[in-house]
């Protein structure tokens, strides 16, 4: 998403991940380079815990 020009806010909305976590992924990606196969795997394969973003409504976590 970042390589396609989306902002961190747009990535957050699309993925449900926090801006802080997205920033950490982008820092890691920049530090190791785009050709690192482990980083490519981490960034391309969703973790089961993040496949369905949690929704917050009135301060309560809903699934």
C-alpha positions as CSV (number, residue, x, y, z in Angstrom):
1,X,0.0,0.0,0.0
2,X,2.9,2.4,0.8
3,X,4.6,1.6,-2.5
4,X,1.3,2.5,-4.3
5,X,1.4,6.0,-2.6
6,X,-1.1,5.6,0.2
7,X,-0.6,7.6,3.3
8,X,-0.2,6.0,6.8
9,X,-3.7,7.2,7.6
10,X,-5.1,5.5,4.5
11,X,-3.2,2.3,5.3
12,X,-4.6,2.4,8.8
13,X,-8.2,2.7,7.5
14,X,-7.6,-0.1,5.0
15,X,-5.9,-2.5,7.4
16,X,-7.3,-1.7,10.8
17,X,-3.7,-1.5,12.2
18,X,-2.5,1.4,14.4
19,X,-0.5,4.2,12.8
20,X,2.3,3.4,15.3
21,X,2.5,-0.3,14.1
22,X,2.3,0.8,10.4
23,X,5.2,3.2,11.1
24,X,7.2,0.4,12.7
25,X,6.6,-1.8,9.6
26,X,7.7,1.1,7.3
27,X,10.8,1.7,9.4
28,X,11.7,-2.0,9.2
29,X,11.0,-2.1,5.5
30,X,13.3,0.9,5.0
31,X,16.1,-0.5,7.2
32,X,16.4,-3.9,5.6
33,X,15.4,-3.1,2.0
34,X,12.7,-4.3,-0.2
35,X,14.5,-7.4,-1.4
36,X,14.6,-9.0,2.1
37,X,12.5,-12.2,1.7
38,X,11.5,-12.4,5.4
39,X,10.2,-8.9,5.4
40,X,8.4,-9.5,2.2
41,X,6.7,-12.5,3.7
42,X,5.7,-10.6,6.8
43,X,4.3,-7.7,4.9
44,X,2.4,-9.8,2.3
45,X,0.9,-12.6,4.4
46,X,-1.7,-11.4,6.9
47,X,-1.5,-12.7,10.4
48,X,-4.7,-14.4,11.5
49,X,-5.0,-12.0,14.4
50,X,-5.2,-9.0,12.0
51,X,-7.3,-10.6,9.2
52,X,-10.5,-9.1,10.7
53,X,-9.9,-5.7,12.2
54,X,-11.7,-5.1,15.6
55,X,-14.2,-2.3,15.7
56,X,-14.6,0.1,18.5
57,X,-18.0,1.4,19.3
58,X,-18.7,3.6,22.3
59,X,-15.5,2.4,23.9
60,X,-16.2,-1.3,23.7
61,X,-14.4,-3.8,21.5
62,X,-16.7,-5.6,19.2
63,X,-16.0,-8.5,16.7
